[in-house]
């Protein structure tokens, strides 16, 4: 896929760090940038993960199961999410983590795609590590 002038800075929050232990996405946030200017277009969605967050994850994001109980499940928002990001370059800090969770959610929705099939992925953590070796590279 050819990089376009459309970039999306994207982050997810999850119920924990392991897909293998059944953790899920509970929030997606994204900001669109076109030709290095914030366009004003954003995507933010809370998602009912249909499970509790692990204590460590809850400490990080503070998003409770009770708060999420009336939010849509991923299968109800998946098409809107795909339509928002399709064709963009996604810039994600520690991209393998978020990409893994997004692709897992796609598979649970019987979507026969991977996020890499519809977007260019740039890992800002990898970029920072290469630009500033040995430095702390957290958000």
Phi, psi and omega in degrees: 000137180276135178294138179251179175283356182262117176240150176231121174276122189230144175216150175236157167242144184228167179283351181175186187259356186241116173297322182298336178264014174085013180289153188224166173282137175238351174204142172234132175230139183210145177232128180273136176234128178239123181050046176069017177239133175295124186278340186097349178273128179227161174227122176220128182215124167277146185227134175283111183278358179058034176193166177282153170279149173291150183306318180295320179292319179299323176299323182287309188261336177068015183265112188276157176300320179300314179301320184278351189301331181255010180274158180291153173282166183300322182299334180279342182248353189303317182292319177298318179298312179301314180298326180290318187267341188307128177086354182269165167269118177271126176253116188227131176280122187063055186307320181304326179295303183295317180300317178301315180291318179299314180295324177296316178297319176303316182294324178293337178266008183059032173273126182268049179220164170240153180301328179293341179283338185241353182218156167272135181251127173240127180265109182291335176291315177299316178300313181296320179296322178288324182283325183229071182302134177083350180276160174288128187236039178277167177295000000 
